[in-house]
């Protein structure tokens, strides 16, 4: 039994380090398993591969991906960054602060780290470059701030987590709000310390004249209504998360037309890019479903349960810390989507058996995996920012990892104090 799991894991890791796309890394071990087990019905494979796709809440995935791209194409990113700069630009290293604040605002629209890094990141890099910041520093802070995308609602990662675990997506959204704000605050504190006691004492001040501050804030009012529509609609039960995503798309189209930024050509390009991204996501979802079925059938959850059960009996917090460390390691090597699809179906039954809070668990999963997107060797945002900044990945990595202590502290706080993740969902949705 465990020999089969070992073979599957070895094939997966071998293909992963060989540089194959994650979907193939998940699909090929499944094919090998079928060849090793001829008694397995061939008809079962397409059934197990497609069944994860026939989940109603999965409709929210392409909807939120499209809404994030629509917000970017509607000319909203510049307005958000200008508003953030108007508020915090007067401090030393103001553009670094503005970078994080703007990412926090854009996170409430895009829902993805890559969307933040690739969309808003372009604007942030250009502004910081013109102000005289080092390119590697600008790329590092932009990559680090992009992790706010999957934490502050809405979050594509939490949509996938909710779809695979059965946890309410609305509750997961609200569960990530406070940890997301704490993560943003920790990054701001790190910038403050560096600006006043480290190499940031020479950073420029990008002060916006007071006469222009009201105008910058006014131009951002309509874009900032988007999170009100999404989060408020879900919180008060007016719309489901899927309906909120579609509503956000409609609102982005209206803003794009109002600002005269959205053209028919631009809309077609956005739709084409979204279809390509969703296709990749869905391939991973499909193959991960079969891969997860294999390791579950072979007894991996029982093995993990037998290891963690004594720990939980001693301390549930310690068990969550162990899970968190394991997730961080997984996140260093596997894309967040694939990691969620792999670990959630395996760990969720264990979480239920052990009586751990599913909302707390779900938020910890996302927070822990998010640190991996700026961690070598396969941190996806490192590659995105290297491409945007035209820098070697090593230069971006060297600067990005400086923010890991702040992220680890936030993760530790969420693990030690479950109420940070559970209080808001319980307040809005009840127990």
Secondary structure, DSSP 8 states (H G I E B T S, - for coil): -HHHHHHHHHHHHHHHHTT--HHHHHHHHHHHHHHH-TTS-HHHHHHHHHHTT--GGGHHHHHHHHHHHHHHHTTHHHHHHHHHHHHHTTSBTHHHHHHHHHHHHHHHHH--HHHIIIIIHHHHHHHHHHHT--HHHHHHHHHHHGGGTTTSSS-HHHHHHHHHH---HHHHHHHHHHHHHHHHHHHHHHHHHHHHHSGGGG--B----HHHHHHHHHHTHHHHHHHHHHHHHHHTTSS-HHHHHHHHHHHHHHHHHHTT---HHHHHHHHHHHHHHHHHHHHHHHHHHHHHHHHHHTTHHHHHHHHHHHHHHH-HHHHHHHHHHHHHHHHHHS-HHHHHHHHHHHHHHHHHHHT--HHHHHHHHHHHHHGGGGSSSS-HHHHHHHHHHT--HHHHHHHHGGGHHHHHHHHHHHHH-THHHHHHHHHHH--
